[in-house]
Amino acid sequence: MLKAILFDLDGTLLPLDLEVFVHKYFESLVPFFAHKVEPKLFIKELKKATEAMINNTGTLSNEEVFMEKFLPAVEKGKEEMYPMFEEFYLTKFPQLKEYAGHSALAEQIVGQVVTKGYKVALATNPIFPEMATRHRMEWAGVAQIDWDLVTTYENSGFSKPNPKYFSEVCSKLDVLPQECLMVGNDVQEDLVAGTIGMQTYLVTDHLIDRGTPNYQPDYRGSLQEFYEFICQIPYLDKD
Ligand SMILES: [Mg+2]
């Protein structure tokens, strides 16, 4: 029996072309730090530190892994860089909204799920700080939802597509994988949840598929079709 629904954000609840968005994100981030770190070095080390988060084995948080890799590589201290990252996410990141869309369905879907008594997790790949995730939740219209869990780089020790990321979400929600439905647009990063026993729903509006591994979802459809799917699921007994 389903007890929890896990939602991906980028390309699922938040309509967006990830490739374009990441490109614009780098275009905004790199010059912001250019007076501190030479842009080529910055990009190289940002990619390496992000890779380290993807390979994180859970002893440290993703934030710790990122910073332990990134800061020494660019020869900067935390005291110097943290306030700049904060300022970036406060002042520049919000401008990236123009590269994301909006669907009224997102709020309706998650709202229905909460009303029906299911636990809800925003299972967005936790390689971003909470501030960056909060902004994207606002753009998507789901920031005011009473989420049981929002995964960010501060609170997570694994990333997608590591199946342990999904196990970590389960233990935080206090549910079994078999009691979860993972909803996402990425065949490799989201449907891998099926390998630990979660049900999966592939939202095809902004589908990403790198070909391998070729996971099959339990369900697939547009966000509109997913909305209709959610309208059909039963109410859960609160006790
Ligand atoms: Mg996605």
Residues whose N, C-alpha, C, O or C-beta is under 5 A from the ligand:
A	BS01	MG	D8 L9 D10 G11 T12 N185 D186
